[in-house]
Amino acid sequence: MQAQQIPSQLSSARGLIDRMKNLIAQIAKFGIVGVIAAVMDFGILNIFVATLHMNATAAGTISFCLSLIFNYLASMKFVFVHRDDMARWMEMAIFIFSAVVGLLINFAILWAATEVLLPSGAMPGDATYALYTNGGKIVATVVVAVWNFVIRKWLLDAPKDGVIDENSFSHKLGVWSLKYGK
C-alpha cells in the first residue's frame, strides 16, 4: 500500500513545483511591467518637482495616474489571463479599485515623507525635499506593488489549470458581472 502512495506523492510534488514555477514567472513579468511603470512614475514625478517646483503630493498623484494607464494595458496583456467567467467591465472596475487604493497608499506615504518627516524649512526644489520625496516614493512603490499583485492575482487572474472554484469570491463576482453587467 505504501508503494502505491509514492507515485501519487510524486505527482502532487510535480504539480506543486509546476505551480510555483508559474507563479515565479508571473511575479517576474509583473516585476518587469512594474519596473517600467515605476521608471515612468519616478521620471514624471521628478520632472514635475525639479523643473516645475510642483508639490510632491500633487506631482506624485499625476505621475501615478499616468503610469497606471501603462500598467493596466501591460498587465492585462503580459501578466494576468482574462477570466472567462468575468465581464471586461468588472475586470476594469477591479483594476481601478485596486489602483485607487494604491493611489491612496501612495498619497499617504508621500504626504508623510514630505509633510511629517521632512525637516522644517525644506521646500520643493531643495535637495532635501527631493531626497524625502524619492525615499517616500520608493517605500510607496514597494507597498503598492505588493498590494496590486495580491489583489489582482486573487480577483483577476484566471486559474492556470482551468479549474474554476465555483465557491470562490472571484468566480461569484465574475458570474454576477456577466449576468447583471450587460
Salt bridges, closest charged atoms under 4 A:
ASP41 OD2 - LYS137 NZ 2.79
ASP85 OD1 - ARG83 NE 2.89
ASP85 OD2 - HIS171 ND1 2.57
GLU91 OE1 - HIS82 ND1 2.70
GLU91 OE2 - ARG88 NH1 3.40
ASP157 OD2 - LYS153 NZ 2.94
ASP157 OD2 - LYS160 NZ 3.43
